[in-house]
Amino acid sequence: MSFEVTESFKKNWGANPGFDEVMALDGDMYRQVARRKTFKFTLNNQDYFAKIHKGVGWGEIVKNLLLGRLPVLGAVNEYEAINALTKIGIKTMTLAAYGRRGWNVAELESFVITESLEPAVSLEDLSMGWVKNKPDLKLKRALIRHVAAITRQLHDNGINHRDLYICHFLLKESDLKSALNVDELPLYLIDLHRVQIRDFVPERWRVKDLAALYFSSMHIGLTQRDFYRFIKAYSGESLSAELNCHAARWSAVFTKGQKLNSKPIKG
């Protein structure tokens, strides 16, 4: 069994919590599917988010393997991803507690608890009105550079997100109000439960992340020049040099992004 609890979480709990006590937690539900739930709760005026996993079952494991995907077996993915991103300086959630229990991979019990970033706004929500009401130009360009820099840093360190949509980049509302320089606005990357960590990122997974970003920013009022700015910031090269060197990559990103855009929305 693995069990980690920060001193601040112990203090807010009022004691040293046990594994079963944490697994029994409940709160304001954000998502509940099969044997996994995500919810928000409060201890001593501090808000937390918890993801509780109670095993995925052999059916889910077999289904993923048949589709050529590695199944997410519990909270360990998110735990390792938080540590990996923190190590390389990418802002993300702050870990409060983590636990894992069991030997049967289909029935592993696990949890990860993080300090809440709220009140915060996602880039998806922030950009929702940009088509009708043009945003501050400096802010827009700074955010494009920042997202590109984070994505490049992930990939350069062997990390791919697998759900890299703009809704998973958060800005704290307090930072939006207090920042004097838009280039210094901190962005937080969340929803890390499907992250993969290797020595290097295979090209198809790099393309998947980039296509997800392209798809999720396709209808927020960005111009062609904005997309070119992203490519330049992501590559660290001039636009002509990058497109000459990695023409196949960006063609694949465009094609995959367009395919995502053409998929019907499931109700």
C-alpha positions, 0 to 999 in steps of 0.5 A: 500500500502507498499512502502520502498525506501533506502536513497541511492536509493533516492539519486541516483534517485535524488528525492523520487520516486513514486510507478507508476514511479518505476513500469514504469522502464525499462532496459536491460531485463534478463527475461520476463514471463507473467506479470513479468519481471526482468531487469538491470538498472543504476542510477548515475553509480550504477547498480540495478536489478528490478523485476516488478510484475503486478499480476499473474491472477486467472488462475495462482493461480488456476493452482498452487493450483490444483498442490498442490503448493502455488502460488507466488503472487508478490515481497513480497516473495523475499522481505521477503526472503532478510530480513530473510537471512540478519537477520541470516547472509547469504549474499544475495542481498542488498535491494534498494526499495520495493513496493506492491499495491492492495487488489485483490490477483490476480492483486497485483502490486509489485516490488523489486529492489536490488543493483547489485552484478556484476561483479560476477560469479556463481558456475555453471560457475566457475565449468564449466571446472572442469572436464577437468581442475581440480580446486585448491583443497583448493578452491573446498573443501572450496566452498563445505563446504561453500555451505553446511554451507549456506544450513544447516543454511537455513534449521536450521532457517526454510527456504527452497529455492525451486530452490537451484541450484549451479547457484544461488550461486554467487562469486564477481569477486573482492573477487575472486581476493583479497581473501587471504584465500579461506575459507573467500570467501563470497558466495551470494545466489540469486533468492529468489522469491520462498523461503518458511519461516516457524518455521521448514522445512518439510523433503520433502522440505529439500530433494528437496533443497538437491536434487537440489544441488546434481543434479546441481553439478552432472557433474562438476567433483566432486568425491564421497568423495566430496559428502561425504564432503558435507554431513558431513559439512551439518550435522555437524556429522561424515559421519557414524553417519549421514548416520546411522541416516538419511539414508532415507533422503540421499537415497531420495536425491540421488533418486530425484537428479537422476530423475532430471538428467533423465528429458529431457531438454526442448528447 
